[in-house]
Amino acid sequence: MMKYQLGVAVSDTEYLRRLADYIRDSKYSEQWQIVAFTHSEACKRYVKQGYKLDMLIAQPVLLAEIKPMLPKLTVIALVLAFGESTEEHELQQYQPLPRLLQRMSEIHARSKVLPGQAPTLEDRAAGTRVLAVCSASGGTGKTGLALHIAHAASLHRFRTFYLNLERWNSSESWLGTNRGEDFQKQEARKEEGLSELLYCLKTQSGQAGKWLLEHRKRDALLGADYLALCTNLEDRLTLNEEDTAWLLDAISASGQYDLIIVDMDSDLDGTHISVFEKSNLVLWVSNSSASARQKQNMVLRYGEQKWDERFTRMLGKFTYVDNQAISNQTVGIREMAEGDPASFQMPEIADWRGASDVKLLSSPLYRAAADQLFKQLFLEGEGMIAER
């Protein structure tokens, strides 16, 4: 079932939390994802940032301020008594929540079947954000950061897909029920994954969404979905710009995800360019070593030389992260000193230094920092309560 984005604008924070808790624990969680706002400006910023709402329910005074930005959206006035607003649809705010949700869903069901209102693949894809995580060199902790951000997203109720596009993808070592299984055993299982989805896209593109829903895997610890390794490693080595764009479009158009996190190679080629163009944000991961910084500068110069304006237009999406930079026990991300290219610092975890087998999510300090980074990237906005 496709989930719809429900905007709720009410000044009473406790009411918003009770409504969000009820939806989360009821059958309505299969249909609705709630994004709650305590004032109209937060809702306006949310819409201006490109996020999509399928319906808005709000107190009349807030609705009057928000509605001009959403002229085609189905709206419901949440009133104390009928007749308080001039809206076509009114619901009483203080009534049993099951009845409120039932009436709200009925209004939505009627409105979405009007001519021209059925959601297209483009509409569904527009609601999905894409975050690329990349690096100019190996050993910067790029994959660890990507997985921690996926975990943070799931904690904030973002339906998340983790897509590893590294040439030599070893992510199954810590993902899924076979965490810790060696690569030879993983390869022997030959589970259908990225290779088969790419084949489906090229031969039966209309069935790609259905294939994805049937073959995606779930990691309970991360709270995110992902695909099994390529059964044919050549498929990843020959992946091109067009294939990459098709792949991201297929995952987005499934309507199942709020966020796709793409874990990229330590390189820069056509696949990267395609991902960057599809991405809303790009995290470029480095560390404080002179070698890593030098490689980062060289790769960025190469991008500008090879793709010229096409590449420079993407640089506005880039956020630079200095991983393993904070050696003390201060939780969080600090802005770097003036003149430093990095925007954020992540903590160095002493127990991970030199370890050959790092247990996923084993550091509360790093988890907290990744959560703060996620919130700054996706949930910033005074007055906005993101209940997913």
NORVENZI-V723813 format. One record per residue. N is the residue number from 1. PSI is psi in radians with two decimals (* if undefined). OMEGA is omega in whole degrees, -180 to 180 (NA if undefined). D_FIRST is the distance of its C-alpha to the first C-alpha in Angstrom with 1 decimal. Layout:
# NORVENZI-V723813
n=N psi=PSI omega=OMEGA d_first=D_FIRST
n=N psi=PSI omega=OMEGA d_first=D_FIRST
This chain:
# NORVENZI-V723813
n=1 psi=2.34 omega=177 d_first=0.0
n=2 psi=2.35 omega=177 d_first=3.8
n=3 psi=2.49 omega=180 d_first=6.3
n=4 psi=2.60 omega=-180 d_first=9.5
n=5 psi=2.02 omega=-179 d_first=13.0
n=6 psi=2.02 omega=174 d_first=15.2
n=7 psi=2.30 omega=179 d_first=18.9
n=8 psi=2.07 omega=-179 d_first=21.3
n=9 psi=1.83 omega=-179 d_first=25.0
n=10 psi=2.39 omega=-178 d_first=27.3
n=11 psi=-0.33 omega=-178 d_first=30.7
n=12 psi=1.83 omega=-178 d_first=30.5
n=13 psi=-0.68 omega=-179 d_first=29.1
n=14 psi=-0.66 omega=177 d_first=29.1
n=15 psi=-0.75 omega=179 d_first=27.0
n=16 psi=-0.74 omega=-178 d_first=24.3
n=17 psi=-0.69 omega=178 d_first=24.3
n=18 psi=-0.70 omega=178 d_first=24.1
n=19 psi=-0.77 omega=180 d_first=21.2
n=20 psi=-0.74 omega=179 d_first=19.3
n=21 psi=-0.71 omega=-180 d_first=20.3
n=22 psi=-0.80 omega=180 d_first=19.1
n=23 psi=-0.77 omega=-178 d_first=15.6
n=24 psi=-0.65 omega=-174 d_first=15.5
n=25 psi=0.16 omega=-177 d_first=16.8
n=26 psi=3.11 omega=178 d_first=15.0
n=27 psi=-0.38 omega=-178 d_first=11.8
n=28 psi=-0.23 omega=177 d_first=11.1
n=29 psi=-0.37 omega=177 d_first=10.6
n=30 psi=-0.33 omega=-176 d_first=7.0
n=31 psi=-0.60 omega=-171 d_first=6.9
n=32 psi=2.48 omega=165 d_first=10.1
n=33 psi=2.22 omega=-173 d_first=12.3
n=34 psi=2.33 omega=171 d_first=15.9
n=35 psi=2.01 omega=-170 d_first=18.8
n=36 psi=2.52 omega=-178 d_first=22.0
n=37 psi=2.43 omega=178 d_first=25.3
n=38 psi=-0.19 omega=173 d_first=28.7
n=39 psi=2.85 omega=-170 d_first=30.4
n=40 psi=-0.61 omega=-177 d_first=29.8
n=41 psi=-0.61 omega=178 d_first=31.1
n=42 psi=-0.72 omega=178 d_first=28.5
n=43 psi=-0.72 omega=179 d_first=25.8
n=44 psi=-0.74 omega=179 d_first=27.8
n=45 psi=-0.71 omega=-180 d_first=28.2
n=46 psi=-0.80 omega=-179 d_first=24.5
n=47 psi=-0.72 omega=-180 d_first=24.0
n=48 psi=-0.52 omega=180 d_first=27.1
n=49 psi=-0.01 omega=175 d_first=25.9
n=50 psi=0.04 omega=178 d_first=23.2
n=51 psi=2.59 omega=-174 d_first=20.1
n=52 psi=2.41 omega=172 d_first=17.7
n=53 psi=2.47 omega=177 d_first=16.9
n=54 psi=-0.38 omega=176 d_first=14.7
n=55 psi=2.63 omega=180 d_first=16.8
n=56 psi=2.27 omega=175 d_first=19.9
n=57 psi=2.21 omega=-170 d_first=21.5
n=58 psi=2.72 omega=172 d_first=25.1
n=59 psi=2.53 omega=-173 d_first=28.6
n=60 psi=-0.74 omega=-177 d_first=30.7
n=61 psi=-0.65 omega=177 d_first=33.0
n=62 psi=-0.69 omega=-179 d_first=30.4
n=63 psi=-0.67 omega=180 d_first=28.4
n=64 psi=-0.56 omega=-179 d_first=31.6
n=65 psi=-0.50 omega=-175 d_first=32.0
n=66 psi=-0.65 omega=-170 d_first=28.4
n=67 psi=-0.66 omega=-180 d_first=27.6
n=68 psi=-0.44 omega=179 d_first=30.1
n=69 psi=-0.26 omega=-174 d_first=28.0
n=70 psi=1.11 omega=-172 d_first=24.9
n=71 psi=-0.44 omega=-176 d_first=26.4
n=72 psi=0.00 omega=-175 d_first=23.3
n=73 psi=2.46 omega=173 d_first=20.8
n=74 psi=2.21 omega=-178 d_first=20.0
n=75 psi=2.63 omega=178 d_first=22.0
n=76 psi=2.26 omega=176 d_first=22.9
n=77 psi=2.22 omega=180 d_first=26.2
n=78 psi=1.78 omega=-168 d_first=26.4
n=79 psi=2.82 omega=173 d_first=29.8
n=80 psi=-0.57 omega=178 d_first=32.3
n=81 psi=2.52 omega=-179 d_first=33.5
n=82 psi=2.47 omega=-180 d_first=32.4
n=83 psi=-0.02 omega=-180 d_first=34.3
n=84 psi=-0.36 omega=-178 d_first=34.4
n=85 psi=3.04 omega=177 d_first=32.6
n=86 psi=0.18 omega=-177 d_first=32.8
n=87 psi=2.66 omega=177 d_first=29.0
n=88 psi=-0.66 omega=-178 d_first=27.4
n=89 psi=2.19 omega=175 d_first=24.9
n=90 psi=2.47 omega=172 d_first=26.3
n=91 psi=2.49 omega=178 d_first=25.2
n=92 psi=2.30 omega=-177 d_first=27.6
n=93 psi=-0.81 omega=-175 d_first=27.1
n=94 psi=1.59 omega=175 d_first=28.7
n=95 psi=2.90 omega=179 d_first=27.1
n=96 psi=2.30 omega=-176 d_first=25.1
n=97 psi=-0.67 omega=177 d_first=21.9
n=98 psi=-0.71 omega=179 d_first=19.8
n=99 psi=-0.72 omega=178 d_first=21.4
n=100 psi=-0.84 omega=-178 d_first=20.9
n=101 psi=-0.64 omega=178 d_first=17.1
n=102 psi=-0.82 omega=180 d_first=16.9
n=103 psi=-0.70 omega=179 d_first=19.1
n=104 psi=-0.78 omega=180 d_first=17.4
n=105 psi=-0.62 omega=178 d_first=14.0
n=106 psi=-0.75 omega=178 d_first=16.1
n=107 psi=-0.76 omega=179 d_first=17.8
n=108 psi=-0.74 omega=-179 d_first=14.8
n=109 psi=-0.69 omega=179 d_first=13.5
n=110 psi=-0.71 omega=-175 d_first=17.0
n=111 psi=-0.57 omega=-174 d_first=17.6
n=112 psi=-0.14 omega=178 d_first=14.7
n=113 psi=0.08 omega=176 d_first=15.9
n=114 psi=2.64 omega=-179 d_first=19.4
n=115 psi=2.31 omega=177 d_first=21.1
n=116 psi=0.03 omega=-176 d_first=20.3
n=117 psi=-0.19 omega=-178 d_first=17.4
n=118 psi=2.33 omega=-178 d_first=14.5
n=119 psi=2.30 omega=177 d_first=13.1
n=120 psi=3.00 omega=176 d_first=14.8
n=121 psi=-0.64 omega=180 d_first=14.4
n=122 psi=-0.68 omega=178 d_first=17.2
n=123 psi=-0.79 omega=-177 d_first=15.6
n=124 psi=-0.71 omega=-180 d_first=12.5
n=125 psi=-0.53 omega=-177 d_first=15.2
n=126 psi=-0.40 omega=-180 d_first=17.4
n=127 psi=-0.03 omega=-178 d_first=15.5
n=128 psi=2.23 omega=176 d_first=16.0
n=129 psi=2.59 omega=180 d_first=19.4
n=130 psi=2.21 omega=177 d_first=21.5
n=131 psi=2.06 omega=176 d_first=24.3
n=132 psi=2.42 omega=177 d_first=27.0
n=133 psi=2.09 omega=-175 d_first=29.4
n=134 psi=3.04 omega=-179 d_first=32.6
n=135 psi=2.73 omega=178 d_first=36.3
n=136 psi=-0.23 omega=-177 d_first=39.6
n=137 psi=2.74 omega=178 d_first=40.7
n=138 psi=2.85 omega=176 d_first=39.7
n=139 psi=0.17 omega=-180 d_first=40.2
n=140 psi=-0.09 omega=-179 d_first=38.9
n=141 psi=0.42 omega=-177 d_first=36.0
n=142 psi=-0.87 omega=-178 d_first=33.4
n=143 psi=-0.68 omega=177 d_first=30.9
n=144 psi=-0.72 omega=179 d_first=31.6
n=145 psi=-0.77 omega=-180 d_first=30.8
n=146 psi=-0.74 omega=-179 d_first=27.6
n=147 psi=-0.65 omega=178 d_first=26.3
n=148 psi=-0.62 omega=177 d_first=27.6
n=149 psi=-0.65 omega=176 d_first=25.7
n=150 psi=-0.71 omega=178 d_first=22.5
n=151 psi=-0.76 omega=178 d_first=23.3
n=152 psi=-0.70 omega=179 d_first=24.2
n=153 psi=-0.73 omega=-180 d_first=20.9
n=154 psi=-0.61 omega=178 d_first=19.0
n=155 psi=-0.51 omega=178 d_first=21.4
n=156 psi=0.34 omega=173 d_first=20.6
n=157 psi=0.54 omega=169 d_first=16.8
n=158 psi=2.21 omega=174 d_first=16.1
n=159 psi=2.02 omega=-167 d_first=13.4
n=160 psi=2.42 omega=174 d_first=16.1
n=161 psi=2.17 omega=177 d_first=16.9
n=162 psi=2.05 omega=-178 d_first=20.5
n=163 psi=1.93 omega=179 d_first=22.0
n=164 psi=2.04 omega=179 d_first=25.6
n=165 psi=0.41 omega=173 d_first=27.7
n=166 psi=2.54 omega=177 d_first=31.1
n=167 psi=-0.77 omega=-179 d_first=33.3
n=168 psi=1.46 omega=-171 d_first=34.2
n=169 psi=1.94 omega=178 d_first=31.0
n=170 psi=0.35 omega=-173 d_first=31.8
n=171 psi=-0.42 omega=-180 d_first=28.8
n=172 psi=-0.18 omega=177 d_first=28.0
n=173 psi=-0.48 omega=180 d_first=31.2
n=174 psi=0.05 omega=180 d_first=29.3
n=175 psi=2.62 omega=171 d_first=25.6
n=176 psi=-3.00 omega=-176 d_first=23.9
n=177 psi=-0.24 omega=-177 d_first=25.6
n=178 psi=0.54 omega=179 d_first=28.6
n=179 psi=2.20 omega=180 d_first=29.7
n=180 psi=-0.16 omega=179 d_first=33.4
n=181 psi=2.49 omega=-177 d_first=33.5
n=182 psi=2.84 omega=-172 d_first=35.9
n=183 psi=-0.64 omega=-178 d_first=34.9
n=184 psi=-0.71 omega=179 d_first=36.6
n=185 psi=-0.67 omega=177 d_first=34.5
n=186 psi=-0.78 omega=-178 d_first=31.3
n=187 psi=-0.60 omega=-179 d_first=32.5
n=188 psi=-0.51 omega=-180 d_first=33.6
n=189 psi=-0.53 omega=178 d_first=30.2
n=190 psi=0.86 omega=177 d_first=29.0
n=191 psi=2.51 omega=179 d_first=25.3
n=192 psi=2.31 omega=-177 d_first=23.3
n=193 psi=-2.28 omega=-173 d_first=22.4
n=194 psi=-0.70 omega=180 d_first=23.3
n=195 psi=-0.82 omega=-176 d_first=25.9
n=196 psi=-0.61 omega=177 d_first=23.6
n=197 psi=-0.73 omega=178 d_first=20.9
n=198 psi=-0.70 omega=178 d_first=23.9
n=199 psi=-0.73 omega=179 d_first=25.1
n=200 psi=-0.70 omega=179 d_first=21.9
n=201 psi=-0.60 omega=-177 d_first=21.9
n=202 psi=-0.45 omega=-175 d_first=25.5
n=203 psi=-0.57 omega=-179 d_first=25.3
n=204 psi=1.15 omega=-172 d_first=21.9
n=205 psi=-0.53 omega=180 d_first=20.3
n=206 psi=-0.29 omega=-179 d_first=17.8
n=207 psi=0.03 omega=-174 d_first=16.4
n=208 psi=-0.73 omega=180 d_first=16.4
n=209 psi=-0.76 omega=179 d_first=12.7
n=210 psi=-0.73 omega=179 d_first=12.1
n=211 psi=-0.77 omega=-178 d_first=15.1
n=212 psi=-0.79 omega=-177 d_first=14.1
n=213 psi=-0.51 omega=-179 d_first=11.0
n=214 psi=-0.43 omega=-172 d_first=13.4
n=215 psi=-0.07 omega=178 d_first=16.4
n=216 psi=2.66 omega=178 d_first=15.6
n=217 psi=2.77 omega=-177 d_first=17.6
n=218 psi=2.28 omega=173 d_first=17.3
n=219 psi=1.97 omega=-174 d_first=20.4
n=220 psi=-0.59 omega=-179 d_first=20.6
n=221 psi=-0.77 omega=179 d_first=23.6
n=222 psi=-0.55 omega=-173 d_first=22.2
n=223 psi=0.49 omega=-177 d_first=18.6
n=224 psi=2.76 omega=175 d_first=17.6
n=225 psi=2.79 omega=177 d_first=16.3
n=226 psi=3.08 omega=178 d_first=18.9
n=227 psi=2.64 omega=176 d_first=20.3
n=228 psi=2.88 omega=179 d_first=23.3
n=229 psi=2.76 omega=172 d_first=26.7
n=230 psi=2.21 omega=175 d_first=27.9
n=231 psi=-0.38 omega=175 d_first=29.3
n=232 psi=1.88 omega=-176 d_first=31.8
n=233 psi=-0.42 omega=178 d_first=33.2
n=234 psi=-0.51 omega=-178 d_first=34.5
n=235 psi=-0.67 omega=178 d_first=31.0
n=236 psi=-0.65 omega=-178 d_first=30.9
n=237 psi=-0.51 omega=-178 d_first=34.5
n=238 psi=0.13 omega=179 d_first=34.1
n=239 psi=2.27 omega=-178 d_first=30.9
n=240 psi=-3.10 omega=-177 d_first=31.7
n=241 psi=-0.79 omega=-177 d_first=30.6
n=242 psi=-0.78 omega=178 d_first=28.7
n=243 psi=-0.75 omega=-178 d_first=26.9
n=244 psi=-0.75 omega=179 d_first=25.9
n=245 psi=-0.76 omega=178 d_first=24.6
n=246 psi=-0.76 omega=-177 d_first=22.5
n=247 psi=-0.86 omega=-180 d_first=21.1
n=248 psi=-0.66 omega=178 d_first=20.1
n=249 psi=-0.69 omega=-179 d_first=18.7
n=250 psi=-0.75 omega=179 d_first=16.5
n=251 psi=-0.75 omega=179 d_first=15.1
n=252 psi=-0.79 omega=-174 d_first=14.8
n=253 psi=-0.19 omega=176 d_first=13.3
n=254 psi=-0.36 omega=-179 d_first=10.3
n=255 psi=0.21 omega=-174 d_first=9.0
n=256 psi=-0.17 omega=-169 d_first=8.5
n=257 psi=2.48 omega=173 d_first=12.0
n=258 psi=-0.48 omega=-174 d_first=14.4
n=259 psi=2.30 omega=171 d_first=17.4
n=260 psi=2.15 omega=177 d_first=18.8
n=261 psi=2.05 omega=-177 d_first=22.2
n=262 psi=2.02 omega=179 d_first=24.4
n=263 psi=1.94 omega=-171 d_first=27.4
n=264 psi=2.87 omega=173 d_first=30.2
n=265 psi=2.78 omega=172 d_first=33.5
n=266 psi=1.32 omega=-173 d_first=36.8
n=267 psi=-3.04 omega=173 d_first=37.8
n=268 psi=1.87 omega=179 d_first=37.3
n=269 psi=-2.93 omega=-177 d_first=36.6
n=270 psi=-0.58 omega=178 d_first=34.5
n=271 psi=-0.75 omega=178 d_first=31.3
n=272 psi=-0.77 omega=-178 d_first=31.9
n=273 psi=-0.74 omega=179 d_first=32.5
n=274 psi=-0.77 omega=179 d_first=29.3
n=275 psi=-0.77 omega=-180 d_first=27.3
n=276 psi=-0.71 omega=-179 d_first=29.4
n=277 psi=-0.57 omega=179 d_first=28.8
n=278 psi=-0.26 omega=-173 d_first=25.0
n=279 psi=2.60 omega=170 d_first=25.3
n=280 psi=-0.58 omega=180 d_first=25.4
n=281 psi=2.61 omega=176 d_first=27.7
n=282 psi=2.14 omega=173 d_first=29.9
n=283 psi=2.04 omega=178 d_first=31.5
n=284 psi=1.96 omega=-171 d_first=34.8
n=285 psi=2.33 omega=176 d_first=36.0
n=286 psi=-2.98 omega=170 d_first=39.7
n=287 psi=-3.09 omega=-171 d_first=42.3
n=288 psi=-0.03 omega=-179 d_first=45.7
n=289 psi=2.55 omega=-179 d_first=47.7
n=290 psi=-0.65 omega=-180 d_first=49.8
n=291 psi=-0.81 omega=-180 d_first=48.6
n=292 psi=-0.72 omega=180 d_first=44.9
n=293 psi=-0.69 omega=-179 d_first=45.7
n=294 psi=-0.75 omega=178 d_first=47.9
n=295 psi=-0.68 omega=179 d_first=45.3
n=296 psi=-0.80 omega=-180 d_first=42.8
n=297 psi=-0.68 omega=-180 d_first=45.3
n=298 psi=-0.74 omega=180 d_first=46.2
n=299 psi=-0.73 omega=179 d_first=42.6
n=300 psi=-0.68 omega=177 d_first=41.9
n=301 psi=-0.70 omega=178 d_first=45.2
n=302 psi=-0.73 omega=179 d_first=44.3
n=303 psi=-0.74 omega=180 d_first=41.0
n=304 psi=-0.64 omega=180 d_first=43.0
n=305 psi=-0.73 omega=-174 d_first=45.6
n=306 psi=-0.74 omega=-174 d_first=43.3
n=307 psi=-0.02 omega=173 d_first=40.6
n=308 psi=-2.22 omega=-175 d_first=42.7
n=309 psi=-0.52 omega=178 d_first=40.9
n=310 psi=-0.69 omega=179 d_first=37.6
n=311 psi=-0.77 omega=-177 d_first=37.7
n=312 psi=-0.51 omega=177 d_first=39.4
n=313 psi=-0.48 omega=-178 d_first=36.7
n=314 psi=-0.34 omega=-172 d_first=34.2
n=315 psi=-0.40 omega=178 d_first=36.5
n=316 psi=-0.29 omega=178 d_first=35.3
n=317 psi=-0.20 omega=-170 d_first=32.0
n=318 psi=2.36 omega=169 d_first=33.9
n=319 psi=2.20 omega=-174 d_first=34.3
n=320 psi=2.28 omega=-176 d_first=36.9
n=321 psi=2.17 omega=174 d_first=36.6
n=322 psi=1.79 omega=-177 d_first=39.7
n=323 psi=2.59 omega=178 d_first=38.4
n=324 psi=0.72 omega=-174 d_first=40.7
n=325 psi=-0.57 omega=-175 d_first=42.9
n=326 psi=2.02 omega=-176 d_first=43.4
n=327 psi=-0.26 omega=180 d_first=45.7
n=328 psi=-3.00 omega=-174 d_first=46.1
n=329 psi=0.42 omega=178 d_first=43.7
n=330 psi=2.08 omega=-179 d_first=42.5
n=331 psi=2.35 omega=173 d_first=38.7
n=332 psi=-3.02 omega=-176 d_first=37.0
n=333 psi=2.22 omega=-179 d_first=37.4
n=334 psi=2.57 omega=174 d_first=40.5
n=335 psi=2.49 omega=-179 d_first=41.3
n=336 psi=2.91 omega=179 d_first=43.8
n=337 psi=2.72 omega=-180 d_first=47.3
n=338 psi=2.36 omega=-179 d_first=48.1
n=339 psi=-0.28 omega=177 d_first=48.5
n=340 psi=2.34 omega=-176 d_first=46.1
n=341 psi=-0.34 omega=-177 d_first=43.2
n=342 psi=2.47 omega=178 d_first=40.7
n=343 psi=-0.50 omega=-176 d_first=38.7
n=344 psi=2.66 omega=173 d_first=37.7
n=345 psi=2.43 omega=175 d_first=39.3
n=346 psi=2.64 omega=-175 d_first=37.6
n=347 psi=2.58 omega=171 d_first=39.7
n=348 psi=2.29 omega=-180 d_first=41.5
n=349 psi=1.94 omega=-173 d_first=40.9
n=350 psi=-0.65 omega=-178 d_first=44.3
n=351 psi=-0.34 omega=-179 d_first=42.9
n=352 psi=-0.31 omega=-174 d_first=40.9
n=353 psi=2.04 omega=178 d_first=43.9
n=354 psi=0.00 omega=-179 d_first=45.0
n=355 psi=2.43 omega=179 d_first=42.7
n=356 psi=-0.34 omega=-178 d_first=41.5
n=357 psi=1.62 omega=-179 d_first=38.6
n=358 psi=2.21 omega=180 d_first=36.8
n=359 psi=2.26 omega=-178 d_first=34.4
n=360 psi=2.35 omega=177 d_first=31.1
n=361 psi=0.53 omega=-176 d_first=30.7
n=362 psi=-0.19 omega=-177 d_first=34.2
n=363 psi=1.96 omega=175 d_first=35.6
n=364 psi=-0.60 omega=-180 d_first=34.7
n=365 psi=-0.82 omega=-179 d_first=36.7
n=366 psi=-0.65 omega=178 d_first=34.7
n=367 psi=-0.75 omega=180 d_first=31.3
n=368 psi=-0.71 omega=180 d_first=32.5
n=369 psi=-0.72 omega=179 d_first=33.7
n=370 psi=-0.64 omega=178 d_first=30.4
n=371 psi=-0.73 omega=179 d_first=28.6
n=372 psi=-0.71 omega=177 d_first=31.1
n=373 psi=-0.78 omega=179 d_first=30.7
n=374 psi=-0.79 omega=-178 d_first=26.9
n=375 psi=-0.66 omega=179 d_first=27.4
n=376 psi=-0.56 omega=-179 d_first=30.1
n=377 psi=-0.65 omega=-169 d_first=28.1
n=378 psi=-0.35 omega=-172 d_first=24.8
n=379 psi=0.16 omega=-180 d_first=25.5
n=380 psi=2.51 omega=179 d_first=29.0
n=381 psi=1.92 omega=-178 d_first=29.7
n=382 psi=2.27 omega=176 d_first=31.8
n=383 psi=-0.13 omega=-179 d_first=30.1
n=384 psi=2.29 omega=177 d_first=26.5
n=385 psi=1.95 omega=-177 d_first=24.6
n=386 psi=1.73 omega=177 d_first=21.5
n=387 psi=1.98 omega=-176 d_first=19.3
n=388 psi=* omega=NA d_first=16.1
